[in-house]
Amino acid sequence: MIPTLILPRLNGSDDGHWQRFWLKDDVRSRLVEQDDWQFPRIEAWMKRLEEVLAQEGPAYIVAHSLGCLLAAKCADTPSASLIKGALLVAPCDLTTTEKLHPGAIHFGRMPTRALPFPTITVGSLNDIYMPLESLSFYSALWKTQTKDLGYAGHINIDSGFGRWKGGYGLLSLLRRKVSANRRATPTYSQGDEAADGSTGFGKLH
């Protein structure tokens, strides 16, 4: 059974956050716990993620906000080979987030390289942590398949995302794509659109 590693945001995921429900609902899931959620440093957060990947072996990642950048930065480490795929939900823009939380985040620069593992990035039209033009820009750099949830805020408790069942469906889609990739020739392209030509699922609550 391939595990699912949950990567929370700045300040962690509070009770009632969809990631907390995910931990209860998915027996394969495990929280990647950090020693300091309030003042995240990329070196410490990356070390912990690499430790967990070494312990668990190949795994899927479900990340939110700053956790998405942790997953993307992992692309530059040997541990990237252990990531089967990643569901990146509401990634944050570091410049914007640092302005909203001055002095709290020490995460270096935004990751810009193409991700070496299959991904689905879920975004919103009115996320204060990632302007739409920034989401489009980084999604293109990462070469990730994107899903637009419409006006969904930061896809968190404040925007109405408690037990988010649509997230489970997106991870299932990612798992199917990874499985199909192993059988298909040529290899899977993360930028492929859905069979009907759409790039969004609508509001999956």
trRosetta pair geometry for C-beta under 8 A, 3 or more apart (Angstrom, degrees):
i j d omega theta_ij theta_ji phi_ij phi_ji
1 28 5.6 -136 159 -108 112 110
2 28 6.9 38 88 -168 49 137
2 58 6.0 -49 -132 107 105 95
2 59 6.3 165 177 -115 83 43
2 60 6.3 79 134 -13 114 93
2 84 6.2 11 -175 -12 145 159
3 28 5.2 -171 -127 174 47 82
3 29 7.1 130 -172 -105 79 21
3 30 5.7 -3 -178 5 129 113
3 56 5.0 -78 41 -169 143 131
3 57 8.0 112 19 62 108 77
3 59 4.7 -29 75 -121 86 106
3 60 7.4 -155 103 34 44 72
4 22 7.7 -101 116 161 137 116
4 26 5.9 -15 44 133 141 143
4 28 5.0 80 4 110 93 98
4 29 4.3 -36 76 -98 105 72
4 30 7.2 152 78 19 54 66
4 59 6.7 160 -100 -175 19 93
4 60 4.8 -24 -111 74 73 100
4 61 7.4 153 -164 -97 63 16
4 62 5.7 23 176 -6 110 111
4 171 7.1 16 -121 -162 138 149
5 29 7.6 162 -84 -153 14 64
5 30 5.8 -29 -109 70 60 88
5 32 5.3 42 -177 -42 105 110
5 49 7.5 102 157 -142 149 84
5 52 6.2 119 -125 127 132 134
5 53 7.4 -46 -50 -76 160 75
5 56 7.0 176 -67 46 111 165
5 59 5.0 63 -18 142 106 140
5 60 7.1 -180 21 88 72 46
5 61 5.1 -27 68 -107 97 68
5 62 7.2 173 82 26 45 68
6 13 7.7 -69 156 13 120 147
6 19 5.2 130 -168 -167 125 107
6 22 6.2 149 -99 94 131 126
6 23 6.1 -68 -9 -70 161 95
6 29 5.6 48 -35 -176 110 110
6 30 6.8 -166 14 88 88 34
6 31 4.9 -39 66 -103 113 56
6 32 6.5 -168 74 7 53 77
6 62 5.4 -22 -107 71 64 98
6 63 7.8 153 -165 -86 41 44
6 67 8.0 -24 161 -166 53 159
7 32 5.5 -3 -93 42 69 126
7 49 7.1 16 -102 -102 119 119
7 61 6.0 10 -6 -169 119 104
7 62 7.1 173 24 85 75 45
7 63 3.9 -13 67 -109 114 89
7 64 7.1 -180 93 23 69 60
7 67 3.2 153 127 -167 94 118
7 68 7.5 155 97 -53 124 35
7 70 5.6 -152 -172 70 140 129
7 71 6.0 -178 36 -47 164 102
8 12 4.8 40 116 -149 155 45
8 13 4.0 -132 -121 -23 123 94
8 17 7.7 65 -127 117 110 157
8 19 5.8 173 -93 96 87 167
8 31 7.4 10 -23 -150 109 99
8 32 8.0 -161 9 62 76 81
8 34 8.0 -124 56 8 102 114
8 37 7.3 -12 95 -132 126 117
8 63 8.0 -131 -48 -148 11 60
8 64 6.0 -13 -141 52 43 105
8 65 7.8 2 168 50 50 104
8 66 7.9 17 123 63 53 92
8 67 5.4 147 77 -52 14 135
9 12 7.2 110 64 -160 61 1
9 13 6.6 96 23 -70 84 75
9 64 5.0 -65 -45 106 99 94
9 65 3.4 29 -111 63 117 130
9 66 4.8 106 -151 25 60 89
9 67 5.7 -84 -71 -10 46 95
9 92 7.5 93 -140 -22 108 129
9 156 7.8 -42 5 -97 154 129
10 37 7.0 123 -173 170 38 74
10 38 7.6 62 -177 -133 81 28
10 40 6.1 -112 -108 -4 76 127
10 65 6.6 -88 11 125 80 132
10 66 4.8 91 -36 -7 79 144
10 92 7.9 -15 -6 8 113 163
10 97 7.2 159 -17 -177 146 126
10 101 6.4 -153 161 2 162 175
10 104 6.8 72 -156 130 131 130
10 105 6.5 -62 -98 -82 130 110
11 14 7.8 -10 131 -46 104 92
11 37 5.2 81 -138 141 17 109
11 38 6.0 48 -95 -95 68 60
12 34 7.5 -155 -80 44 93 103
12 37 4.0 -31 -33 -140 94 155
13 17 3.9 -135 -177 83 95 154
13 18 8.0 -87 -163 56 133 51
13 19 4.1 -64 -150 62 174 125
13 20 5.5 -167 124 -41 113 88
13 64 6.8 85 -83 49 117 142
14 17 5.2 115 58 -26 61 111
14 20 7.3 -65 105 -31 33 141
14 157 6.7 -42 66 -21 114 148
15 20 5.6 178 -124 176 41 172
16 20 6.6 34 27 53 22 139
16 157 5.3 58 118 -112 108 128
16 162 5.6 -59 -175 -125 72 95
17 20 4.9 96 61 1 79 102
17 21 7.5 -150 97 0 44 84
17 64 7.8 -145 174 46 125 172
17 156 6.4 -31 -128 -156 95 79
17 157 5.5 -76 -89 -47 65 102
17 161 7.7 23 -156 103 56 89
17 162 7.6 -125 -131 -130 9 48
18 21 5.5 -52 -151 38 42 112
18 22 6.2 52 148 -29 68 101
18 64 7.9 137 65 -76 100 144
18 155 7.8 -52 19 157 140 84
18 156 7.8 -132 8 -130 98 40
18 161 4.9 -46 -36 148 126 96
18 162 6.2 134 -75 154 72 16
18 163 6.4 134 -122 -117 73 18
18 164 3.8 -2 -129 7 141 111
18 167 6.1 119 159 -5 135 152
19 22 5.2 -46 -149 29 36 120
19 23 6.8 43 152 -23 63 97
19 31 7.8 96 154 -105 110 97
19 62 7.1 168 -119 117 92 112
19 64 5.9 -109 -50 -7 129 135
20 23 5.8 -45 -155 27 35 113
20 24 7.0 28 148 -12 61 104
21 24 5.6 -60 -156 39 39 109
21 25 5.8 23 155 -13 74 116
21 162 6.5 89 -33 155 143 68
21 163 4.1 -166 -162 -103 164 76
21 164 7.3 140 65 17 134 64
22 25 5.9 -64 -135 44 28 103
22 26 5.6 -10 178 13 70 117
22 29 5.6 168 140 -122 90 173
22 62 6.5 -127 168 104 162 155
22 167 6.9 -66 -85 104 121 137
22 168 7.7 178 -118 -74 91 87
23 26 7.2 -59 -114 50 16 85
23 29 5.2 -130 -111 106 50 126
23 30 7.8 79 -127 -111 94 16
23 31 5.9 -6 -100 -47 135 101
25 29 8.0 40 68 13 64 137
25 163 7.3 110 -43 -146 141 106
25 168 7.3 -79 119 -80 137 133
26 29 4.1 75 90 -17 110 114
26 168 7.4 -180 -68 -114 116 105
29 62 7.4 -33 -125 29 116 131
30 52 7.2 -175 112 -166 127 126
30 56 7.0 -164 42 -88 150 142
32 48 6.1 126 174 129 98 106
32 49 5.6 27 -167 -99 150 71
32 52 5.2 -119 -116 5 96 166
33 48 7.2 -115 82 -178 52 139
34 37 5.6 126 77 -74 113 68
34 40 7.0 -1 160 -112 160 92
34 44 7.0 92 -157 127 101 103
34 45 5.7 -14 -114 -108 130 80
34 48 5.8 -179 -103 44 68 166
35 44 6.6 -84 41 172 109 131
35 48 7.6 -172 -9 -68 85 140
36 39 5.3 -40 158 59 125 77
36 40 6.6 176 104 -86 89 44
36 41 7.3 35 73 8 128 90
36 44 6.8 31 37 110 107 155
37 40 6.9 -4 -155 -64 30 93
38 104 6.6 -96 161 -152 64 109
39 104 5.6 -123 -108 -161 63 63
39 105 7.7 -153 -153 -78 47 32
39 106 7.3 28 170 5 80 103
40 44 7.5 -148 -161 68 57 108
40 45 5.6 21 -164 -47 102 133
40 66 6.3 127 51 154 167 150
40 104 7.5 42 24 146 75 82
40 105 5.8 1 60 -126 94 71
40 106 6.9 -163 100 43 55 68
40 107 6.4 19 110 -66 107 102
41 44 4.6 68 73 15 99 106
41 45 6.6 172 80 -8 47 90
41 106 4.6 -6 -110 77 73 114
41 107 7.5 -167 -146 -75 27 54
42 45 5.8 -62 -138 45 30 106
42 46 5.7 29 164 -20 69 112
42 70 7.4 -174 -134 -106 76 77
42 73 6.5 -62 -157 128 121 169
42 106 6.7 -118 -3 114 80 69
42 107 4.6 111 -58 -137 106 54
42 108 5.4 -34 1 0 158 105
43 46 6.1 -59 -144 38 22 107
43 47 6.4 26 156 -23 60 108
44 47 5.8 -52 -147 32 29 113
44 48 6.6 26 156 -16 62 105
45 48 6.0 -57 -153 36 32 109
45 49 6.5 30 152 -17 65 106
45 70 5.3 -93 138 -116 125 127
45 107 8.0 -12 34 -110 140 93
46 49 5.7 -54 -147 38 35 111
46 50 6.2 33 156 -18 68 107
46 70 6.7 -164 -80 -153 68 88
46 73 6.6 -84 -91 109 120 118
46 74 6.7 174 -135 -87 93 77
46 77 6.9 157 -175 -45 118 152
47 50 5.9 -58 -148 38 28 109
47 51 6.4 32 152 -23 64 106
48 51 5.6 -52 -148 33 33 114
48 52 6.5 29 156 -16 65 105
49 52 5.9 -57 -150 37 32 108
49 53 6.3 31 154 -17 66 107
49 70 6.1 159 -46 162 152 117
49 71 7.9 -160 -151 -86 154 55
49 74 6.1 -95 120 -89 142 129
49 79 7.1 134 120 125 91 159
50 53 5.7 -53 -144 39 33 112
50 54 6.3 37 155 -22 64 105
50 74 7.6 176 -70 -131 82 104
50 77 6.4 -92 -91 149 122 153
50 79 4.6 -132 -120 -55 84 153
51 54 5.8 -56 -151 34 29 112
51 55 6.5 25 152 -16 63 108
52 55 5.6 -56 -149 38 34 111
52 56 5.9 12 161 -4 70 114
53 56 6.1 -63 -131 49 27 97
53 57 7.6 156 178 -25 56 2
53 59 6.3 -131 -119 25 75 121
53 79 4.8 98 82 -162 154 115
53 82 4.5 122 180 96 115 145
53 83 7.3 -49 -123 -60 133 75
54 79 7.3 -75 -51 -111 79 108
54 82 7.7 -122 -71 -55 41 171
56 59 5.1 31 115 -56 131 131
57 82 6.5 -148 179 -149 35 112
58 82 5.3 -143 -97 -162 49 66
58 83 7.7 -175 -150 -74 65 7
58 84 5.3 75 174 -53 102 101
59 82 6.5 23 21 148 81 93
59 83 6.7 -38 71 -114 70 51
59 84 6.4 -151 93 5 17 100
60 83 7.6 82 -122 -164 29 68
60 84 5.2 -53 -74 62 69 109
60 85 5.4 -12 -124 64 90 79
60 86 7.0 169 -170 -87 65 40
60 87 7.4 34 167 -4 108 94
60 171 6.7 100 150 -158 149 108
60 174 7.1 121 -144 108 128 128
60 175 7.0 -48 -80 -80 150 91
61 71 5.0 154 131 -116 155 130
61 83 5.9 -21 -14 -141 117 110
61 85 7.5 -151 32 102 75 42
61 86 4.1 -9 65 -116 107 88
61 87 7.0 -165 98 32 60 62
62 86 7.7 -179 -75 -158 29 60
62 87 4.8 -1 -115 61 70 111
62 89 7.3 18 -177 -6 76 116
62 167 7.3 78 -154 171 129 119
62 171 6.3 -34 -86 -87 116 129
63 67 3.6 -158 -159 121 93 101
63 68 4.4 152 115 -76 123 53
63 70 6.8 -165 -136 57 140 96
63 71 4.8 -130 -29 -17 157 133
63 86 6.4 0 6 -172 113 107
63 87 7.1 167 26 85 65 59
63 88 5.4 -9 65 -116 106 61
63 89 6.6 179 90 27 52 76
63 91 7.8 38 111 -88 112 82
64 67 5.2 46 50 40 49 123
64 68 6.8 -42 172 -34 6 93
64 89 4.9 -27 -102 76 71 104
64 90 6.0 18 -157 57 74 101
64 155 7.2 -142 -139 97 105 106
64 156 7.4 110 180 -88 136 91
65 68 6.3 174 79 7 11 101
65 89 7.7 -28 -26 95 55 74
65 90 5.5 -13 -69 105 66 98
65 91 6.8 131 -135 -133 22 26
65 92 4.7 32 -164 -29 75 110
65 97 7.9 125 -177 -106 101 140
65 129 6.4 -7 -133 123 99 163
65 154 6.9 24 -83 -180 113 110
65 156 7.8 17 -43 -67 126 122
66 69 5.6 -50 -161 33 49 111
66 70 6.7 55 142 -22 70 99
66 92 5.7 -19 -65 30 60 128
66 97 7.1 142 -77 -174 98 165
66 105 7.2 -142 -117 -125 137 128
66 107 6.9 -136 -154 -80 106 157
67 70 5.3 -47 -151 31 41 118
67 71 6.6 42 151 -18 67 100
68 71 5.7 -53 -154 36 34 111
68 72 6.3 31 150 -17 66 107
68 86 8.0 127 -136 156 69 124
68 88 4.1 88 -134 -156 110 99
68 89 6.9 -156 -68 46 120 42
68 90 7.3 -167 -22 83 142 45
68 91 3.6 -113 99 -99 151 89
68 92 7.2 145 47 11 113 65
68 121 7.6 81 -153 -127 135 94
69 72 5.4 -51 -142 40 36 111
69 73 6.0 35 157 -18 68 106
69 91 6.3 119 -50 -156 75 101
69 92 6.8 -61 -26 55 121 81
69 94 7.0 96 -113 -63 161 100
69 107 6.2 51 119 170 140 141
69 110 7.1 -93 -128 -134 118 60
69 111 6.2 164 -153 2 74 108
70 73 6.0 -57 -144 39 27 107
70 74 6.6 39 151 -32 60 102
71 74 5.5 -48 -156 20 33 119
71 83 7.3 127 -158 -131 93 152
71 86 4.9 139 172 -146 143 150
71 88 6.3 -148 69 -92 140 102
72 75 6.0 -27 -178 -5 45 116
72 88 7.3 47 -51 -108 100 145
72 91 7.5 47 -23 -128 135 141
72 111 3.9 179 128 62 113 154
72 115 6.2 -84 -129 -87 73 113
72 142 6.3 -69 -128 -111 120 126
73 76 6.2 -42 -177 21 57 109
73 77 7.9 47 135 -13 68 105
73 107 7.9 -144 -39 -178 154 93
73 108 7.6 111 -117 59 142 129
73 111 4.9 -143 -73 -70 65 126
74 77 5.4 -60 -161 34 56 114
74 79 5.8 -69 -169 86 105 108
74 80 5.5 152 135 -82 81 78
74 83 6.7 106 113 -37 132 144
75 80 5.0 75 -129 -108 36 138
75 111 6.8 110 34 -167 120 138
75 113 5.9 -161 111 83 137 114
75 114 8.0 -168 -175 98 153 39
75 115 5.1 -118 -89 -127 139 63
75 116 5.6 142 -146 9 96 92
75 117 7.6 -142 -102 10 90 90
76 80 7.4 117 19 -41 18 132
76 111 7.7 -147 -21 -128 112 110
76 113 7.0 113 -69 33 92 143
77 80 5.8 140 69 -25 65 88
78 81 6.5 -31 175 10 59 110
79 82 5.4 -49 -171 29 64 115
79 83 7.3 66 138 -27 76 96
80 83 5.7 -51 -159 21 46 114
80 116 5.4 68 154 57 132 124
80 117 6.5 -156 -179 -26 85 111
81 116 8.0 -33 -79 111 54 134
83 86 6.1 -4 177 -49 125 102
83 117 4.5 -98 104 -39 103 170
84 117 6.8 116 122 -161 13 125
84 118 7.8 -25 145 43 56 99
84 178 5.7 47 164 -151 97 159
85 117 5.6 -161 -98 156 39 104
85 118 4.3 -25 -116 75 103 94
85 119 6.5 177 -168 -80 74 42
85 120 7.9 33 168 -1 112 83
85 174 4.8 170 136 164 143 114
85 175 7.1 -162 47 -80 145 46
85 177 7.4 121 -117 76 154 103
85 178 4.9 -114 -37 -64 134 130
86 115 7.3 -94 39 175 128 150
86 117 6.1 87 -6 97 97 119
86 118 7.6 168 25 93 62 52
86 119 4.7 -14 67 -110 88 92
86 120 7.9 -162 98 33 53 57
86 174 7.8 -129 64 -164 18 153
87 119 7.4 166 -86 -157 25 66
87 120 5.4 -8 -119 62 70 96
87 122 7.1 19 179 -11 86 113
87 167 7.1 113 150 -165 149 87
87 170 5.7 112 -134 118 129 111
87 171 5.2 -69 -40 -86 148 81
87 174 5.8 -128 -68 -22 94 157
88 91 5.3 5 163 -53 113 108
88 119 5.8 13 -3 -171 113 118
88 120 7.1 -177 29 88 73 45
88 121 4.5 -21 74 -109 110 74
88 122 6.9 178 90 20 54 71
88 144 6.9 -31 36 -161 132 160
89 121 8.0 -180 -78 -158 27 49
89 122 4.6 -7 -117 57 66 118
89 155 5.5 -121 168 109 103 148
89 167 6.9 -15 -82 -119 145 115
90 122 6.6 -34 -33 95 59 86
90 123 6.7 122 -97 -118 49 47
90 124 6.3 6 -102 -1 97 110
90 127 5.7 -178 -143 -128 99 144
90 129 6.9 67 166 67 100 123
90 130 6.7 177 -171 20 64 131
90 154 5.3 99 -172 -173 150 58
90 155 4.2 -165 -39 36 131 115
90 156 7.3 -93 56 -39 167 88
91 121 6.5 -37 -7 -149 119 112
91 123 7.7 -43 30 -90 81 91
91 130 6.0 86 90 -81 64 155
91 135 7.3 140 61 -118 97 84
91 138 7.0 -116 98 103 141 144
92 96 6.9 -137 179 75 86 105
92 97 4.5 57 157 -59 131 135
92 129 4.0 -56 -123 160 93 119
92 130 5.6 -140 -130 -52 34 99
93 96 4.2 60 80 19 106 113
93 97 6.3 167 79 -14 51 90
93 110 7.0 -20 -149 -93 62 133
93 129 6.5 168 26 157 73 60
93 130 4.8 136 -20 -110 92 66
93 131 6.8 -14 -7 19 152 76
93 134 4.7 -9 -83 152 138 157
93 138 7.7 -169 -98 -22 85 143
94 97 5.7 -60 -137 42 29 108
94 98 5.9 31 164 -22 67 108
94 105 7.1 -154 -148 121 85 140
94 107 6.0 -141 -120 78 123 118
94 109 7.0 -172 53 -157 160 31
94 110 5.2 -152 9 -66 118 83
95 98 6.1 -54 -145 34 24 110
95 99 6.8 24 154 -18 58 106
95 110 7.8 -47 -16 -40 88 118
96 99 5.9 -60 -158 33 31 111
96 100 6.6 22 151 -13 66 109
96 128 7.5 -175 165 150 127 60
96 129 5.9 150 109 -157 123 41
96 130 6.8 180 53 -80 149 37
96 131 6.9 168 -72 -15 151 90
96 134 7.5 -137 -17 5 132 171
97 100 5.6 -58 -148 41 36 109
97 101 6.1 -15 166 27 72 105
97 105 6.2 30 120 2 110 163
97 129 5.5 38 -80 -149 92 96
98 101 6.6 -74 -130 65 26 72
98 102 6.7 63 166 -104 65 48
98 104 7.8 -168 -129 49 58 79
98 105 5.6 -114 -94 56 79 117
99 102 6.8 8 -146 -70 26 84
100 128 7.3 106 -87 133 147 111
100 129 7.1 -78 17 -100 156 79
101 104 4.1 -53 150 33 108 134
101 105 6.1 80 92 -18 117 104
109 112 7.7 -27 129 -19 111 106
110 138 6.6 -97 170 -105 130 127
111 138 7.9 82 79 -156 72 113
111 142 7.4 60 111 -88 105 102
112 138 7.5 -101 -111 -128 60 80
112 141 5.0 -68 -163 173 64 146
113 141 7.3 -27 -47 160 3 97
113 142 7.7 57 94 -107 39 55
114 141 7.0 -136 -72 159 58 53
114 142 6.2 120 -131 -163 42 28
114 143 4.4 19 -138 10 102 123
115 119 5.4 34 85 -15 152 135
115 142 4.9 21 -15 -169 104 89
115 143 6.6 -151 33 59 75 85
115 144 6.3 37 26 -69 129 98
115 190 7.3 59 67 -43 101 173
118 174 6.4 159 121 -161 114 89
118 177 5.7 -179 -179 110 153 117
118 178 5.5 -155 39 -81 146 84
118 181 6.6 -149 -54 -34 139 157
118 188 6.2 -4 -91 107 122 137
118 190 5.6 177 -134 -95 62 98
119 142 6.8 -46 62 148 151 120
119 144 4.2 -48 90 -127 116 107
119 145 6.8 176 94 32 62 76
119 174 7.6 -11 -147 -130 22 124
119 190 5.9 29 43 -148 74 135
120 144 6.9 149 -120 177 15 100
120 145 5.1 -34 -110 80 67 102
120 146 7.6 146 -167 -101 60 20
120 147 6.1 23 176 -9 105 114
120 170 5.7 -151 102 178 150 106
120 173 6.8 61 -56 92 159 113
120 174 5.2 -119 -3 -78 118 109
121 135 7.7 175 140 -168 128 95
121 139 5.4 -148 65 -112 151 102
121 142 7.1 93 -45 82 142 143
121 144 4.4 71 -13 124 114 139
121 145 7.0 163 21 82 74 46
121 146 4.9 -30 72 -106 96 72
121 147 7.2 176 87 23 45 72
122 146 7.6 153 -89 -160 25 60
122 147 4.9 -22 -109 69 71 103
122 149 6.2 40 -179 -29 98 113
122 155 6.6 86 119 -89 115 169
122 167 7.9 -77 -25 -109 169 81
122 170 6.6 -6 -66 -151 128 169
123 127 6.7 -103 -167 -3 75 142
123 130 6.8 -103 -137 101 104 132
123 132 7.5 116 153 -121 132 67
123 135 4.6 97 -132 -167 151 150
123 139 7.5 -76 -32 -59 140 135
123 146 6.1 -10 8 -165 115 108
123 147 7.2 155 24 79 68 51
123 148 5.8 -28 73 -107 88 62
123 149 7.1 -172 87 15 36 85
124 127 4.2 113 66 -45 109 101
124 130 7.9 107 49 68 84 102
124 148 7.5 130 -101 -158 24 64
124 149 5.4 -33 -93 61 76 99
124 150 7.1 -16 -142 82 69 32
124 151 6.8 69 -174 -147 95 22
124 152 4.1 -123 -115 60 117 86
124 153 6.0 -55 163 55 164 19
124 154 7.0 -124 33 -83 150 20
124 155 5.9 -169 -42 -39 128 94
124 159 7.6 -26 -126 -177 162 168
125 132 6.0 9 -140 -82 53 127
125 148 6.9 55 -51 -169 87 108
125 150 5.9 -34 2 -177 118 33
125 151 5.2 -53 59 -81 111 59
125 152 7.5 96 23 16 73 71
126 151 4.9 26 9 -141 122 79
126 152 7.5 153 48 41 85 37
126 153 6.1 -29 93 -85 94 44
127 130 4.8 1 103 51 126 82
127 131 7.7 -146 76 -72 80 20
127 132 7.9 127 36 -64 90 63
127 135 7.5 86 49 -54 131 134
127 152 7.6 -4 -65 80 91 74
127 153 6.3 91 -99 166 60 30
127 154 5.1 105 -141 -92 88 56
127 155 7.4 -21 -99 -6 117 85
128 153 7.6 -12 -2 -157 87 72
128 154 6.6 -48 36 -59 80 107
129 154 5.6 63 11 -114 117 114
130 134 5.5 -132 -168 86 71 117
130 135 5.0 83 148 -65 115 96
131 134 4.6 88 62 7 82 106
131 135 7.1 -150 95 -8 41 86
132 135 5.5 -52 -148 34 35 113
132 136 6.5 34 155 -17 66 103
133 136 5.8 -51 -150 36 33 112
133 137 6.3 37 151 -23 64 107
134 137 5.5 -53 -147 35 34 114
134 138 6.3 19 162 -7 69 107
135 138 6.4 -61 -142 44 26 98
135 139 5.9 29 160 -22 64 113
135 146 7.5 114 155 -139 103 139
136 139 5.9 -56 -141 37 25 113
136 140 6.5 27 158 -21 61 106
137 140 6.1 -63 -161 32 25 109
137 141 6.8 19 149 -14 63 107
138 141 5.4 -51 -146 38 41 112
138 142 6.0 33 157 -13 72 108
139 142 5.9 -58 -141 44 29 105
139 144 5.2 -97 -152 59 74 98
139 146 4.8 10 -154 -65 150 128
140 143 7.3 22 -179 -74 32 48
143 189 8.0 -88 173 -173 111 76
143 190 5.1 100 135 66 83 121
143 191 5.6 -71 -165 -49 76 103
144 190 5.4 -54 -120 152 33 129
144 191 7.6 70 72 -81 12 63
145 190 5.3 -130 -26 173 83 69
145 191 6.4 177 -78 -113 66 21
145 192 6.6 -27 -92 60 117 60
145 193 7.7 158 -137 -98 99 37
145 199 7.6 -157 -172 -148 76 87
146 199 5.8 25 79 170 83 115
146 200 8.0 -21 120 -80 78 70
147 170 6.7 -116 17 -120 165 128
147 199 6.9 -155 -100 153 42 65
147 200 5.6 115 -160 -128 59 51
147 201 5.2 9 -162 -2 120 100
148 199 6.7 56 -1 108 102 91
148 200 3.9 -47 49 -104 87 122
148 201 7.9 170 59 27 49 61
149 152 4.0 -2 108 -15 119 151
149 155 6.6 95 45 -89 156 113
149 200 7.4 -170 -61 -159 29 104
149 201 7.1 -10 -94 63 67 92
149 202 7.4 33 -139 132 49 25
149 203 5.5 79 -174 -112 80 56
149 204 6.4 -94 -118 27 103 78
150 200 7.7 99 -44 -179 73 141
150 202 6.7 12 -25 -159 120 47
150 203 5.2 -52 34 -65 127 94
152 155 5.3 31 134 -78 115 77
152 159 5.6 93 169 153 55 139
152 160 8.0 -106 -151 55 73 99
152 161 7.3 55 -178 -50 105 121
152 203 6.4 165 -77 -124 112 92
153 156 6.9 -92 114 33 114 80
153 158 6.3 -128 152 98 156 93
153 159 2.9 -160 50 -87 133 136
153 160 7.8 119 27 19 130 81
154 158 6.9 37 44 58 106 111
154 159 5.9 166 43 -11 59 132
155 159 6.2 -53 -77 70 20 137
155 161 5.3 30 -175 -13 56 162
155 164 7.7 43 -176 -103 93 161
156 159 5.7 83 49 23 60 95
156 161 5.8 -95 -143 53 1 111
157 160 7.8 73 -178 -48 31 11
157 161 6.7 -94 -75 64 27 66
157 162 6.6 56 -119 -82 73 69
160 205 6.8 -33 127 -128 107 126
161 164 4.7 7 -165 -71 94 123
161 205 6.9 -134 -106 -133 70 78
164 167 4.4 64 109 -9 107 113
164 168 7.9 163 107 -12 67 77
164 204 7.4 75 -179 119 93 82
164 205 6.3 -90 -130 -160 73 43
165 168 5.6 -43 -165 24 52 113
165 169 7.0 51 143 -16 70 100
165 204 7.6 -119 85 167 66 87
165 205 7.3 38 37 119 82 43
166 169 5.5 -53 -157 35 43 114
166 170 6.5 44 148 -21 71 102
166 201 6.9 148 -168 121 122 142
166 203 7.9 -132 -49 149 167 43
166 204 2.4 138 -148 149 151 104
166 205 6.0 52 -9 12 122 12
167 170 5.6 -53 -151 33 37 111
167 171 6.6 33 154 -16 68 101
167 204 7.3 151 -41 117 46 117
168 171 5.9 -54 -151 36 34 108
168 172 6.4 37 149 -20 65 105
169 172 5.5 -52 -149 36 34 115
169 173 6.4 39 150 -22 65 101
169 201 8.0 145 101 -154 125 154
169 204 6.7 -120 53 -165 126 140
170 173 5.4 -47 -150 32 35 115
170 174 6.5 37 150 -19 64 102
170 201 7.3 -107 -82 -26 102 161
170 204 7.2 132 -40 97 108 161
171 174 5.4 -49 -149 35 37 114
171 175 6.4 41 151 -21 66 102
172 175 5.6 -51 -148 35 33 113
172 176 6.5 34 152 -19 64 103
173 176 5.7 -55 -151 35 32 111
173 177 6.5 32 152 -19 65 105
174 177 5.7 -54 -150 35 33 112
174 178 6.4 33 152 -19 66 104
175 178 5.7 -53 -149 35 32 111
175 179 6.3 32 153 -18 65 107
176 179 5.6 -55 -147 39 32 112
176 180 6.2 31 154 -18 66 106
177 180 5.7 -53 -144 39 31 110
177 181 6.2 41 151 -30 63 104
177 188 6.0 112 171 -149 92 150
178 181 5.5 -50 -151 27 31 119
178 182 7.1 34 152 -22 61 98
178 188 7.7 -102 -102 17 34 165
179 182 6.0 -51 -160 25 34 111
179 183 7.2 14 150 -4 63 107
180 183 5.9 -68 -155 44 39 102
180 184 5.4 29 156 -24 77 120
180 188 6.7 103 94 -80 91 122
181 184 5.9 -59 -126 37 27 106
181 187 6.1 38 -161 -161 93 73
181 188 3.6 -60 -102 -14 106 127
184 187 7.0 123 92 -121 94 27
184 188 6.4 93 63 -59 132 77
188 192 7.3 -92 -170 4 73 132
189 192 4.9 111 81 -37 93 95
193 197 5.7 32 121 -148 138 32
193 198 6.7 164 176 72 110 25
193 199 5.4 -71 -130 -78 100 80
194 197 6.8 -47 74 31 78 17
194 198 5.0 -15 48 62 126 75
194 199 6.9 -173 2 -86 95 32
201 204 5.0 -1 116 -38 128 122
